[in-house]
Amino acid sequence: MRRLFVSSALMLLALTPAIAQSMQKPRSAPPAIGNRGFAAPGTKEQAPGVSAPHQANLPDQVFVVRAARRGAAEIELARLAEQKARSEPVRQFARLMIRDHSQANDALGKLAEEDGVPAPDQFDAEYRPVRDALSSLSGPEFDIEYLRMQVQNHQRMAQLLEYEIGSGTDAQVRDFASGALRKVFVHLAMARDLLDQVSRQNPQVAAAPPRKVSGMPTPQTPRPPSN
């Protein structure tokens, strides 16, 4: 029995340095788990769950396509307003929309090409009924309905940009969205001010039920002051 005890003690002494050494070794960090960027299978990564530069995730792709479509629609409607608007300030606003949205779509096209995303560069068929309905109007009726649409469209564009800023992983696309959001808020304020101005100048048209072009309810448009 004593011989067995001595043998066991010797084995323990022999193992002690190895055990101590293993306890002194720094533990490696556990691998990252999850896919925070919702990257599609096969997407190149610079970190787990984060797309590599110019590797767009699904929100990036959705944003680029939708923003390009809406930008093309804005340009098409602005060209119509440049021809048909009665108010000179409305025509000037339409020219600003053509310039700013053309620049934005050019930048979007370059980002889409770098990310390998097929971005539409033409007026989408989805917006043709809107353009056709708007083109049937004239005078102050056209101006007010076009401006109502601009208020709605820029509110929706702001939501789309905020979606990309919060959900996208491509740094270049997110930077584009952040810069565009500031400009969209400026456009939105201009459209609201113009709508107030034109509606005050044409109170009867502003007070009439809105056309089905924008669908904006009448209470959101300025009303003539009551006597």
Z-matrix of the N, CA and C atoms (Angstrom, degrees):
N
C 1 1.469
C 2 1.517 1 110.42
N 3 1.360 2 116.07 1 -42.42
C 4 1.453 3 119.24 2 178.72
C 5 1.499 4 111.30 3 -62.41
N 6 1.348 5 116.96 4 -39.66
C 7 1.470 6 120.67 5 179.92
C 8 1.531 7 110.39 6 -62.76
N 9 1.315 8 118.62 7 -39.13
C 10 1.465 9 122.65 8 179.15
C 11 1.526 10 111.04 9 -65.95
N 12 1.355 11 116.30 10 -38.80
C 13 1.459 12 120.86 11 179.80
C 14 1.520 13 110.51 12 -65.04
N 15 1.348 14 116.33 13 -44.42
C 16 1.471 15 120.98 14 -179.92
C 17 1.516 16 110.60 15 -62.63
N 18 1.355 17 116.63 16 -42.28
C 19 1.469 18 120.37 17 179.87
C 20 1.505 19 111.32 18 -61.72
N 21 1.342 20 117.98 19 -43.04
C 22 1.461 21 121.46 20 179.99
C 23 1.512 22 110.90 21 -64.96
N 24 1.345 23 116.61 22 -38.95
C 25 1.466 24 120.10 23 -179.98
C 26 1.510 25 111.03 24 -64.66
N 27 1.323 26 117.38 25 -40.30
C 28 1.462 27 121.29 26 179.70
C 29 1.531 28 111.02 27 -63.87
N 30 1.330 29 116.75 28 -40.45
C 31 1.458 30 120.41 29 179.00
C 32 1.520 31 111.05 30 -64.11
N 33 1.346 32 117.29 31 -38.74
C 34 1.453 33 120.99 32 179.63
C 35 1.513 34 111.18 33 -66.38
N 36 1.349 35 116.17 34 -41.11
C 37 1.461 36 119.81 35 178.16
C 38 1.517 37 111.01 36 -63.44
N 39 1.317 38 116.73 37 -35.74
C 40 1.467 39 120.31 38 -179.32
C 41 1.520 40 111.20 39 -68.72
N 42 1.326 41 117.48 40 -33.70
C 43 1.467 42 121.23 41 -177.36
C 44 1.523 43 112.74 42 -83.59
N 45 1.333 44 117.79 43 -20.40
C 46 1.465 45 120.87 44 -173.34
C 47 1.524 46 113.32 45 -57.13
N 48 1.356 47 121.12 46 -47.06
C 49 1.484 48 119.61 47 179.06
C 50 1.516 49 112.78 48 -59.39
N 51 1.311 50 118.15 49 -39.46
C 52 1.467 51 120.41 50 -179.34
C 53 1.517 52 111.05 51 -66.74
N 54 1.362 53 116.40 52 -39.52
C 55 1.458 54 119.61 53 178.40
C 56 1.518 55 110.81 54 -65.00
N 57 1.335 56 116.25 55 -44.21
C 58 1.467 57 119.84 56 179.47
C 59 1.520 58 111.27 57 -61.82
N 60 1.331 59 116.03 58 -42.21
C 61 1.465 60 119.91 59 -179.96
C 62 1.521 61 111.49 60 -62.62
N 63 1.350 62 116.60 61 -40.58
C 64 1.467 63 119.53 62 -179.75
C 65 1.510 64 111.28 63 -67.05
N 66 1.348 65 117.12 64 -32.00
C 67 1.461 66 120.13 65 179.38
C 68 1.516 67 111.49 66 -72.77
N 69 1.340 68 118.22 67 -25.21
C 70 1.456 69 121.90 68 -179.85
C 71 1.519 70 112.86 69 -82.12
N 72 1.313 71 119.88 70 -14.30
C 73 1.460 72 122.62 71 -177.41
C 74 1.526 73 109.59 72 -71.20
N 75 1.336 74 118.56 73 131.61
C 76 1.476 75 120.03 74 178.41
C 77 1.520 76 110.58 75 -65.34
N 78 1.306 77 115.32 76 138.65
C 79 1.460 78 119.91 77 178.94
C 80 1.518 79 110.12 78 -80.33
N 81 1.293 80 116.78 79 135.94
C 82 1.464 81 121.08 80 178.25
C 83 1.519 82 109.78 81 -73.26
N 84 1.353 83 116.35 82 146.95
C 85 1.461 84 121.33 83 -179.41
C 86 1.515 85 109.94 84 -65.56
N 87 1.331 86 117.43 85 142.97
C 88 1.464 87 119.06 86 179.21
C 89 1.511 88 110.79 87 -66.82
N 90 1.301 89 119.09 88 147.51
C 91 1.463 90 121.47 89 -179.42
C 92 1.518 91 111.20 90 -63.88
N 93 1.354 92 115.14 91 146.44
C 94 1.466 93 119.84 92 177.74
C 95 1.519 94 109.89 93 -65.11
N 96 1.319 95 113.94 94 140.77
C 97 1.455 96 119.63 95 -177.64
C 98 1.509 97 108.88 96 -116.95
N 99 1.313 98 116.88 97 140.76
C 100 1.462 99 120.07 98 174.13
C 101 1.511 100 112.17 99 106.04
N 102 1.303 101 114.00 100 179.88
C 103 1.465 102 121.82 101 -177.99
C 104 1.519 103 107.34 102 -137.92
N 105 1.342 104 115.05 103 75.84
C 106 1.455 105 119.78 104 -171.84
C 107 1.510 106 112.69 105 -60.46
N 108 1.325 107 117.13 106 -30.85
C 109 1.452 108 119.44 107 -178.04
C 110 1.507 109 114.08 108 -90.51
N 111 1.342 110 117.71 109 3.98
C 112 1.461 111 121.51 110 -177.83
C 113 1.532 112 110.80 111 53.53
N 114 1.319 113 116.02 112 40.82
C 115 1.457 114 119.48 113 -179.28
C 116 1.517 115 109.57 114 -69.48
N 117 1.321 116 115.52 115 141.11
C 118 1.458 117 120.27 116 -179.99
C 119 1.524 118 110.02 117 -70.31
N 120 1.340 119 118.39 118 153.66
C 121 1.464 120 120.45 119 177.57
C 122 1.527 121 110.95 120 -55.66
N 123 1.339 122 116.23 121 134.90
C 124 1.444 123 120.41 122 179.94
C 125 1.518 124 113.89 123 89.97
N 126 1.361 125 117.57 124 -2.59
C 127 1.458 126 120.22 125 179.97
C 128 1.522 127 109.98 126 -72.33
N 129 1.324 128 117.61 127 134.08
C 130 1.456 129 121.16 128 176.24
C 131 1.514 130 108.90 129 -67.56
N 132 1.365 131 116.15 130 141.05
C 133 1.451 132 120.00 131 -174.34
C 134 1.517 133 110.57 132 -126.13
N 135 1.356 134 115.73 133 144.67
C 136 1.456 135 120.59 134 170.73
C 137 1.537 136 110.05 135 -98.44
N 138 1.339 137 116.75 136 -15.45
C 139 1.465 138 125.07 137 172.65
C 140 1.516 139 106.57 138 -155.82
N 141 1.330 140 117.88 139 156.85
C 142 1.474 141 118.70 140 -178.72
C 143 1.515 142 112.13 141 -55.33
N 144 1.317 143 116.35 142 122.70
C 145 1.452 144 121.55 143 177.19
C 146 1.500 145 114.59 144 82.59
N 147 1.341 146 118.86 145 0.31
C 148 1.466 147 122.09 146 -179.05
C 149 1.516 148 108.76 147 -119.44
N 150 1.331 149 117.03 148 121.75
C 151 1.461 150 120.32 149 -176.62
C 152 1.518 151 111.11 150 -64.72
N 153 1.319 152 116.48 151 146.13
C 154 1.452 153 121.12 152 173.64
C 155 1.515 154 109.44 153 -69.71
N 156 1.371 155 117.54 154 164.45
C 157 1.460 156 119.09 155 179.78
C 158 1.522 157 111.59 156 -53.48
N 159 1.328 158 114.93 157 137.36
C 160 1.459 159 122.72 158 -179.90
C 161 1.522 160 112.14 159 61.59
N 162 1.334 161 116.10 160 29.10
C 163 1.459 162 121.47 161 172.22
C 164 1.520 163 106.94 162 -120.77
N 165 1.335 164 117.16 163 91.66
C 166 1.452 165 121.77 164 -172.58
C 167 1.522 166 111.49 165 -73.94
N 168 1.346 167 116.33 166 138.77
C 169 1.453 168 119.78 167 172.13
C 170 1.524 169 108.57 168 -87.15
N 171 1.328 170 116.80 169 -175.63
C 172 1.464 171 120.32 170 -175.66
C 173 1.529 172 112.65 171 -62.01
N 174 1.355 173 120.41 172 -46.66
C 175 1.469 174 118.92 173 176.59
C 176 1.525 175 113.13 174 -58.33
N 177 1.338 176 118.03 175 -38.07
C 178 1.465 177 120.62 176 176.67
C 179 1.523 178 110.75 177 -59.76
N 180 1.320 179 116.29 178 -45.74
C 181 1.460 180 120.57 179 -178.16
C 182 1.526 181 111.52 180 -64.84
N 183 1.333 182 116.03 181 -43.71
C 184 1.467 183 119.97 182 178.65
C 185 1.522 184 110.14 183 -61.68
N 186 1.318 185 116.60 184 -42.84
C 187 1.463 186 120.52 185 -179.21
C 188 1.516 187 111.55 186 -62.29
N 189 1.333 188 117.34 187 -48.65
C 190 1.461 189 120.64 188 -176.42
C 191 1.525 190 110.67 189 -59.40
N 192 1.324 191 117.35 190 -44.60
C 193 1.467 192 120.59 191 -178.23
C 194 1.532 193 110.51 192 -65.97
N 195 1.324 194 116.68 193 -48.64
C 196 1.473 195 119.47 194 -177.30
C 197 1.524 196 112.00 195 -67.07
N 198 1.317 197 117.28 196 -41.43
C 199 1.462 198 120.12 197 -179.52
C 200 1.524 199 110.75 198 -65.19
N 201 1.339 200 117.33 199 -39.47
C 202 1.456 201 120.37 200 178.54
C 203 1.534 202 110.93 201 -65.13
N 204 1.324 203 117.05 202 -40.23
C 205 1.468 204 120.12 203 178.56
C 206 1.519 205 111.28 204 -64.28
N 207 1.323 206 115.92 205 -45.66
C 208 1.460 207 119.04 206 -179.12
C 209 1.520 208 111.64 207 -67.89
N 210 1.322 209 116.33 208 -35.29
C 211 1.459 210 119.21 209 176.87
C 212 1.515 211 111.72 210 -64.34
N 213 1.337 212 116.69 211 -42.94
C 214 1.467 213 120.14 212 178.02
C 215 1.526 214 110.90 213 -63.57
N 216 1.344 215 117.08 214 -37.77
C 217 1.465 216 120.49 215 177.75
C 218 1.521 217 110.85 216 -65.82
N 219 1.329 218 116.84 217 -41.05
C 220 1.465 219 120.17 218 178.34
C 221 1.533 220 111.31 219 -60.69
N 222 1.308 221 116.37 220 -40.84
C 223 1.474 222 120.21 221 -180.00
C 224 1.525 223 110.19 222 -65.47
N 225 1.326 224 116.29 223 -44.41
C 226 1.465 225 120.30 224 -178.71
C 227 1.527 226 110.97 225 -63.77
N 228 1.326 227 117.82 226 -44.82
C 229 1.462 228 121.14 227 179.93
C 230 1.526 229 111.19 228 -68.09
N 231 1.322 230 116.84 229 -34.98
C 232 1.459 231 120.10 230 178.57
C 233 1.531 232 110.93 231 -67.65
N 234 1.317 233 117.56 232 -36.28
C 235 1.469 234 119.88 233 176.22
C 236 1.527 235 110.76 234 -63.43
N 237 1.329 236 115.78 235 -38.08
C 238 1.450 237 119.82 236 176.44
C 239 1.522 238 110.51 237 -65.18
N 240 1.340 239 117.02 238 -42.80
C 241 1.461 240 120.84 239 179.90
C 242 1.523 241 111.43 240 -66.58
N 243 1.314 242 117.23 241 -34.23
C 244 1.463 243 120.12 242 178.18
C 245 1.525 244 110.80 243 -61.19
N 246 1.326 245 116.74 244 -31.54
C 247 1.463 246 121.18 245 -179.29
C 248 1.531 247 112.45 246 -86.50
N 249 1.345 248 117.50 247 -37.33
C 250 1.455 249 120.37 248 -167.60
C 251 1.525 250 115.02 249 -104.71
N 252 1.306 251 119.05 250 -17.76
C 253 1.464 252 120.48 251 -175.51
C 254 1.522 253 110.89 252 -63.43
N 255 1.319 254 116.06 253 138.66
C 256 1.464 255 120.39 254 176.67
C 257 1.522 256 110.61 255 -83.60
N 258 1.326 257 116.70 256 -38.64
C 259 1.460 258 121.45 257 -177.20
C 260 1.527 259 110.81 258 -79.07
N 261 1.318 260 116.58 259 130.72
C 262 1.466 261 120.51 260 178.15
C 263 1.527 262 111.46 261 -63.22
N 264 1.349 263 120.38 262 -41.95
C 265 1.469 264 118.90 263 176.17
C 266 1.528 265 112.87 264 -58.81
N 267 1.327 266 118.06 265 -34.15
C 268 1.463 267 120.35 266 177.82
C 269 1.528 268 110.01 267 -67.86
N 270 1.334 269 116.96 268 -40.14
C 271 1.472 270 119.62 269 176.87
C 272 1.527 271 111.06 270 -63.75
N 273 1.330 272 116.72 271 -39.41
C 274 1.465 273 119.66 272 178.40
C 275 1.530 274 110.98 273 -65.57
N 276 1.318 275 115.21 274 -38.65
C 277 1.465 276 119.39 275 176.46
C 278 1.526 277 110.27 276 -63.10
N 279 1.322 278 116.88 277 -41.25
C 280 1.464 279 120.60 278 179.12
C 281 1.527 280 110.79 279 -62.35
N 282 1.322 281 117.32 280 -40.15
C 283 1.476 282 119.89 281 178.01
C 284 1.529 283 110.78 282 -64.27
N 285 1.328 284 116.05 283 -37.71
C 286 1.462 285 119.69 284 176.89
C 287 1.529 286 110.87 285 -63.49
N 288 1.342 287 116.49 286 -39.26
C 289 1.457 288 120.17 287 178.23
C 290 1.527 289 111.08 288 -63.95
N 291 1.327 290 116.62 289 -40.80
C 292 1.472 291 120.04 290 178.64
C 293 1.514 292 109.99 291 -61.25
N 294 1.330 293 116.64 292 -46.04
C 295 1.470 294 120.33 293 -177.81
C 296 1.524 295 112.14 294 -65.74
N 297 1.339 296 116.16 295 -51.84
C 298 1.469 297 119.46 296 -173.38
C 299 1.529 298 112.22 297 -69.56
N 300 1.328 299 117.09 298 -40.28
C 301 1.466 300 119.14 299 -179.21
C 302 1.534 301 111.47 300 -74.29
N 303 1.322 302 117.70 301 -28.77
C 304 1.465 303 119.65 302 174.58
C 305 1.524 304 109.96 303 -66.24
N 306 1.332 305 116.63 304 -43.46
C 307 1.459 306 119.93 305 177.58
C 308 1.524 307 111.38 306 -63.54
N 309 1.331 308 116.13 307 -42.32
C 310 1.469 309 119.69 308 -179.97
C 311 1.525 310 111.09 309 -64.53
N 312 1.327 311 117.39 310 -40.76
C 313 1.467 312 119.54 311 -179.44
C 314 1.524 313 111.81 312 -69.82
N 315 1.332 314 116.94 313 -32.19
C 316 1.467 315 119.42 314 174.92
C 317 1.529 316 110.26 315 -63.01
N 318 1.345 317 115.49 316 -44.39
C 319 1.467 318 119.56 317 178.73
C 320 1.521 319 110.88 318 -65.46
N 321 1.319 320 117.04 319 -39.70
C 322 1.468 321 120.57 320 177.57
C 323 1.525 322 111.24 321 -63.01
N 324 1.329 323 116.37 322 -39.97
C 325 1.459 324 120.05 323 179.45
C 326 1.518 325 112.00 324 -61.29
N 327 1.341 326 117.14 325 -39.04
C 328 1.466 327 120.30 326 178.70
C 329 1.523 328 110.99 327 -68.02
N 330 1.340 329 116.06 328 -42.37
C 331 1.468 330 119.22 329 177.69
C 332 1.521 331 111.28 330 -63.13
N 333 1.328 332 116.35 331 -40.81
C 334 1.462 333 120.29 332 -179.94
C 335 1.522 334 110.67 333 -63.58
N 336 1.323 335 116.30 334 -40.60
C 337 1.474 336 119.78 335 179.47
C 338 1.524 337 110.95 336 -64.86
N 339 1.334 338 117.33 337 -41.35
C 340 1.460 339 120.87 338 179.60
C 341 1.529 340 111.72 339 -66.51
N 342 1.339 341 115.57 340 -34.46
C 343 1.467 342 119.91 341 -178.61
C 344 1.520 343 113.17 342 -89.78
N 345 1.338 344 117.28 343 -3.68
C 346 1.453 345 119.91 344 -178.96
C 347 1.512 346 113.74 345 70.73
N 348 1.339 347 116.49 346 30.97
C 349 1.463 348 121.54 347 -179.67
C 350 1.525 349 108.49 348 -105.26
N 351 1.326 350 119.44 349 125.02
C 352 1.467 351 121.03 350 178.59
C 353 1.520 352 110.73 351 -74.85
N 354 1.343 353 118.06 352 99.19
C 355 1.462 354 122.38 353 -179.18
C 356 1.521 355 109.95 354 -94.23
N 357 1.328 356 118.16 355 131.30
C 358 1.468 357 120.10 356 178.13
C 359 1.522 358 110.67 357 -67.44
N 360 1.306 359 116.15 358 140.30
C 361 1.466 360 120.11 359 -179.56
C 362 1.528 361 111.62 360 -119.69
N 363 1.326 362 117.19 361 11.90
C 364 1.453 363 120.66 362 -179.58
C 365 1.524 364 110.00 363 -125.68
N 366 1.331 365 114.16 364 163.14
C 367 1.457 366 121.15 365 179.35
C 368 1.520 367 109.18 366 -60.88
N 369 1.345 368 116.70 367 124.94
C 370 1.455 369 121.21 368 -174.82
C 371 1.524 370 111.03 369 -80.08
N 372 1.336 371 115.93 370 144.09
C 373 1.467 372 120.82 371 -178.61
C 374 1.520 373 112.09 372 -61.59
N 375 1.325 374 117.27 373 -22.77
C 376 1.466 375 121.58 374 -179.93
C 377 1.531 376 111.46 375 -59.97
N 378 1.334 377 116.37 376 -30.70
C 379 1.466 378 120.30 377 -174.66
C 380 1.528 379 113.07 378 -96.47
N 381 1.321 380 118.27 379 -1.52
C 382 1.466 381 119.89 380 -178.72
C 383 1.521 382 112.92 381 -62.92
N 384 1.341 383 119.60 382 -44.03
C 385 1.475 384 118.40 383 177.76
C 386 1.525 385 112.92 384 -58.90
N 387 1.327 386 116.86 385 -35.28
C 388 1.468 387 120.62 386 178.10
C 389 1.521 388 110.07 387 -65.74
N 390 1.317 389 115.98 388 -46.56
C 391 1.468 390 119.02 389 179.33
C 392 1.525 391 110.84 390 -63.45
N 393 1.324 392 118.39 391 -41.55
C 394 1.459 393 121.05 392 -179.13
C 395 1.522 394 111.01 393 -64.46
N 396 1.334 395 116.91 394 -41.98
C 397 1.460 396 120.14 395 179.09
C 398 1.529 397 110.99 396 -65.45
N 399 1.315 398 116.20 397 -40.14
C 400 1.466 399 119.87 398 179.49
C 401 1.524 400 111.24 399 -68.02
N 402 1.312 401 117.36 400 -36.62
C 403 1.464 402 120.63 401 -178.36
C 404 1.525 403 112.49 402 -68.25
N 405 1.343 404 117.73 403 -16.87
C 406 1.461 405 120.43 404 178.76
C 407 1.524 406 112.18 405 -79.55
N 408 1.341 407 117.56 406 -9.82
C 409 1.460 408 121.78 407 -179.91
C 410 1.523 409 110.11 408 -93.51
N 411 1.321 410 114.73 409 166.38
C 412 1.471 411 119.71 410 179.06
C 413 1.523 412 108.97 411 -154.25
N 414 1.337 413 115.33 412 164.65
C 415 1.458 414 121.36 413 175.79
C 416 1.523 415 112.62 414 63.28
N 417 1.349 416 116.86 415 -149.49
C 418 1.473 417 120.61 416 -179.34
C 419 1.521 418 112.61 417 -59.88
N 420 1.320 419 117.17 418 -30.00
C 421 1.461 420 120.38 419 178.31
C 422 1.525 421 110.75 420 -61.30
N 423 1.324 422 115.56 421 -42.90
C 424 1.464 423 119.36 422 176.88
C 425 1.525 424 110.04 423 -64.15
N 426 1.329 425 117.36 424 -47.75
C 427 1.460 426 121.12 425 -176.43
C 428 1.525 427 111.50 426 -57.92
N 429 1.338 428 115.97 427 -47.08
C 430 1.463 429 119.87 428 -176.90
C 431 1.522 430 110.89 429 -67.24
N 432 1.319 431 117.40 430 -43.01
C 433 1.462 432 119.63 431 -178.83
C 434 1.528 433 111.32 432 -68.19
N 435 1.322 434 117.50 433 -38.17
C 436 1.465 435 120.45 434 176.84
C 437 1.529 436 110.25 435 -62.59
N 438 1.330 437 117.09 436 -42.95
C 439 1.460 438 120.09 437 -179.23
C 440 1.527 439 111.59 438 -69.08
N 441 1.324 440 116.90 439 -35.53
C 442 1.462 441 119.29 440 174.33
C 443 1.530 442 110.12 441 -59.45
N 444 1.310 443 115.84 442 -43.25
C 445 1.465 444 119.99 443 178.59
C 446 1.521 445 110.85 444 -63.16
N 447 1.331 446 117.07 445 -38.44
C 448 1.458 447 120.18 446 -179.10
C 449 1.519 448 111.56 447 -65.20
N 450 1.329 449 116.65 448 -38.29
C 451 1.465 450 119.41 449 176.20
C 452 1.527 451 109.64 450 -61.88
N 453 1.313 452 117.05 451 -48.29
C 454 1.469 453 120.73 452 -179.87
C 455 1.527 454 111.76 453 -63.59
N 456 1.320 455 116.18 454 -47.30
C 457 1.468 456 119.84 455 -176.00
C 458 1.521 457 111.86 456 -61.94
N 459 1.331 458 116.99 457 -39.01
C 460 1.460 459 118.88 458 -178.43
C 461 1.529 460 111.38 459 -76.21
N 462 1.319 461 117.99 460 -28.37
C 463 1.459 462 119.47 461 171.81
C 464 1.532 463 110.29 462 -64.24
N 465 1.325 464 116.28 463 -43.31
C 466 1.475 465 120.04 464 179.80
C 467 1.526 466 111.04 465 -68.26
N 468 1.322 467 116.62 466 -37.50
C 469 1.458 468 119.20 467 178.55
C 470 1.525 469 110.84 468 -65.34
N 471 1.330 470 117.13 469 -38.90
C 472 1.464 471 120.21 470 177.43
C 473 1.520 472 110.70 471 -60.70
N 474 1.327 473 117.39 472 -41.23
C 475 1.463 474 120.85 473 177.56
C 476 1.531 475 111.28 474 -63.32
N 477 1.326 476 116.76 475 -40.28
C 478 1.463 477 120.73 476 179.74
C 479 1.529 478 110.48 477 -65.26
N 480 1.323 479 117.28 478 -41.36
C 481 1.463 480 120.98 479 179.75
C 482 1.530 481 111.05 480 -66.21
N 483 1.327 482 116.09 481 -40.78
C 484 1.459 483 119.29 482 177.66
C 485 1.532 484 111.06 483 -64.85
N 486 1.320 485 117.03 484 -34.01
C 487 1.465 486 121.55 485 175.75
C 488 1.525 487 110.41 486 -60.83
N 489 1.318 488 116.85 487 -45.64
C 490 1.468 489 120.23 488 179.84
C 491 1.521 490 111.04 489 -66.18
N 492 1.326 491 117.15 490 -43.46
C 493 1.459 492 120.21 491 -178.65
C 494 1.526 493 110.81 492 -60.48
N 495 1.337 494 116.77 493 -37.21
C 496 1.455 495 120.22 494 -178.31
C 497 1.512 496 115.11 495 -85.49
N 498 1.342 497 118.34 496 -22.67
C 499 1.467 498 120.18 497 -171.34
C 500 1.528 499 114.03 498 -119.78
N 501 1.323 500 118.77 499 -18.20
C 502 1.461 501 120.44 500 -177.57
C 503 1.518 502 112.38 501 -75.44
N 504 1.327 503 116.17 502 161.30
C 505 1.461 504 121.53 503 177.72
C 506 1.519 505 112.61 504 -120.80
N 507 1.331 506 118.18 505 -17.52
C 508 1.452 507 120.79 506 179.41
C 509 1.531 508 107.99 507 -76.68
N 510 1.336 509 116.73 508 117.50
C 511 1.467 510 121.05 509 -174.33
C 512 1.519 511 111.70 510 -60.89
N 513 1.347 512 117.04 511 -39.50
C 514 1.457 513 119.91 512 -178.59
C 515 1.531 514 111.64 513 -66.42
N 516 1.321 515 116.43 514 -39.73
C 517 1.467 516 119.82 515 -179.96
C 518 1.522 517 109.96 516 -69.03
N 519 1.324 518 117.23 517 -40.35
C 520 1.466 519 119.87 518 178.26
C 521 1.524 520 111.57 519 -64.93
N 522 1.329 521 116.91 520 -39.39
C 523 1.467 522 120.10 521 177.12
C 524 1.524 523 110.81 522 -62.81
N 525 1.322 524 116.13 523 -40.88
C 526 1.458 525 119.57 524 176.69
C 527 1.527 526 110.36 525 -59.75
N 528 1.333 527 116.69 526 -45.65
C 529 1.462 528 121.10 527 -178.26
C 530 1.527 529 111.34 528 -62.92
N 531 1.333 530 117.00 529 -39.46
C 532 1.466 531 120.12 530 179.88
C 533 1.525 532 111.32 531 -64.24
N 534 1.349 533 116.29 532 -44.01
C 535 1.455 534 119.10 533 178.12
C 536 1.517 535 112.54 534 -67.22
N 537 1.329 536 116.44 535 -39.33
C 538 1.463 537 120.23 536 -179.25
C 539 1.521 538 111.45 537 -68.13
N 540 1.329 539 117.69 538 -32.07
C 541 1.464 540 120.34 539 -178.04
C 542 1.521 541 110.99 540 -62.70
N 543 1.313 542 117.24 541 -40.00
C 544 1.468 543 120.07 542 178.59
C 545 1.531 544 110.78 543 -62.16
N 546 1.312 545 116.18 544 -41.90
C 547 1.462 546 119.80 545 -179.92
C 548 1.524 547 111.54 546 -69.29
N 549 1.329 548 117.08 547 -36.46
C 550 1.463 549 120.38 548 179.09
C 551 1.524 550 110.58 549 -63.00
N 552 1.328 551 117.28 550 -39.47
C 553 1.464 552 119.86 551 178.12
C 554 1.535 553 111.10 552 -64.62
N 555 1.329 554 116.38 553 -35.23
C 556 1.473 555 119.63 554 176.01
C 557 1.529 556 109.90 555 -65.36
N 558 1.327 557 117.28 556 -45.91
C 559 1.468 558 121.40 557 178.07
C 560 1.530 559 111.16 558 -60.80
N 561 1.331 560 116.31 559 -41.21
C 562 1.458 561 120.44 560 -179.71
C 563 1.524 562 111.27 561 -62.01
N 564 1.326 563 116.88 562 -43.41
C 565 1.467 564 120.10 563 178.44
C 566 1.527 565 110.91 564 -64.64
N 567 1.317 566 116.96 565 -39.21
C 568 1.467 567 120.37 566 178.15
C 569 1.519 568 111.13 567 -64.35
N 570 1.320 569 117.41 568 -43.43
C 571 1.474 570 120.98 569 -179.63
C 572 1.523 571 110.71 570 -63.55
N 573 1.326 572 117.28 571 -41.03
C 574 1.462 573 120.35 572 178.81
C 575 1.529 574 111.18 573 -64.38
N 576 1.338 575 116.32 574 -44.36
C 577 1.467 576 119.68 575 -179.94
C 578 1.525 577 111.03 576 -63.47
N 579 1.324 578 116.42 577 -42.20
C 580 1.465 579 120.03 578 178.65
C 581 1.523 580 111.23 579 -65.20
N 582 1.326 581 116.74 580 -39.92
C 583 1.467 582 120.07 581 178.52
C 584 1.529 583 110.46 582 -62.09
N 585 1.326 584 117.10 583 -42.25
C 586 1.466 585 120.53 584 176.31
C 587 1.526 586 110.79 585 -60.38
N 588 1.330 587 115.47 586 -45.52
C 589 1.467 588 120.58 587 -176.99
C 590 1.520 589 111.77 588 -63.83
N 591 1.319 590 117.64 589 -50.90
C 592 1.460 591 121.71 590 -177.38
C 593 1.532 592 110.64 591 -66.82
N 594 1.330 593 116.77 592 -35.75
C 595 1.462 594 120.15 593 179.71
C 596 1.527 595 111.05 594 -67.87
N 597 1.322 596 117.57 595 -37.96
C 598 1.466 597 119.62 596 176.78
C 599 1.521 598 111.76 597 -65.91
N 600 1.324 599 115.37 598 -34.39
C 601 1.467 600 119.66 599 178.99
C 602 1.526 601 111.71 600 -73.96
N 603 1.329 602 117.42 601 -22.85
C 604 1.470 603 122.21 602 -178.02
C 605 1.527 604 109.14 603 -132.70
N 606 1.338 605 117.23 604 68.80
C 607 1.473 606 120.00 605 -172.34
C 608 1.521 607 113.79 606 -63.47
N 609 1.322 608 118.28 607 -34.98
C 610 1.465 609 119.46 608 -178.66
C 611 1.525 610 111.26 609 -67.72
N 612 1.318 611 115.88 610 -40.71
C 613 1.470 612 119.19 611 178.53
C 614 1.532 613 110.13 612 -66.78
N 615 1.328 614 116.59 613 -40.83
C 616 1.458 615 120.51 614 -178.74
C 617 1.519 616 112.00 615 -66.98
N 618 1.342 617 116.52 616 -31.43
C 619 1.459 618 120.24 617 -177.47
C 620 1.527 619 112.84 618 -82.26
N 621 1.332 620 117.35 619 -16.15
C 622 1.462 621 120.67 620 -179.70
C 623 1.530 622 110.10 621 -69.35
N 624 1.328 623 117.68 622 154.31
C 625 1.476 624 119.88 623 176.29
C 626 1.521 625 110.60 624 -55.13
N 627 1.312 626 116.99 625 137.83
C 628 1.477 627 119.24 626 -176.99
C 629 1.511 628 111.85 627 -68.04
N 630 1.314 629 115.02 628 151.87
C 631 1.459 630 120.11 629 173.82
C 632 1.524 631 109.80 630 -68.32
N 633 1.310 632 116.55 631 168.14
C 634 1.459 633 121.05 632 180.00
C 635 1.520 634 112.07 633 -81.52
N 636 1.325 635 116.86 634 4.65
C 637 1.461 636 119.43 635 -178.66
C 638 1.521 637 110.08 636 -67.25
N 639 1.331 638 116.04 637 -56.01
C 640 1.459 639 119.55 638 -178.66
C 641 1.523 640 112.06 639 -93.12
N 642 1.337 641 116.45 640 -31.60
C 643 1.451 642 119.60 641 -177.80
C 644 1.512 643 113.43 642 74.67
N 645 1.341 644 117.56 643 5.31
C 646 1.449 645 119.71 644 -179.46
C 647 1.523 646 109.71 645 -69.87
N 648 1.323 647 119.37 646 127.45
C 649 1.458 648 120.63 647 -178.60
C 650 1.518 649 112.30 648 -65.59
N 651 1.319 650 115.37 649 148.84
C 652 1.458 651 120.98 650 -176.01
C 653 1.528 652 114.10 651 -56.72
N 654 1.368 653 120.93 652 -38.27
C 655 1.466 654 118.94 653 -178.20
C 656 1.519 655 114.28 654 -58.31
N 657 1.338 656 118.59 655 -19.00
C 658 1.464 657 119.90 656 179.91
C 659 1.525 658 111.45 657 -82.87
N 660 1.293 659 119.03 658 -7.35
C 661 1.459 660 122.10 659 176.88
C 662 1.510 661 109.38 660 -98.03
N 663 1.336 662 119.04 661 148.09
C 664 1.455 663 121.35 662 -179.78
C 665 1.518 664 111.78 663 -61.30
N 666 1.306 665 116.22 664 143.16
C 667 1.464 666 122.07 665 177.60
C 668 1.512 667 109.23 666 -108.85
N 669 1.346 668 118.73 667 149.91
C 670 1.456 669 120.42 668 176.72
C 671 1.515 670 110.25 669 -63.94
N 672 1.351 671 118.60 670 144.00
C 673 1.458 672 119.69 671 -179.00
C 674 1.504 673 111.11 672 -64.99
N 675 1.325 674 116.35 673 141.37
C 676 1.464 675 120.71 674 179.49
C 677 1.521 676 109.88 675 -79.43
N 678 1.341 677 116.73 676 142.84
C 679 1.461 678 120.96 677 -179.38
C 680 1.535 679 109.82 678 -83.10
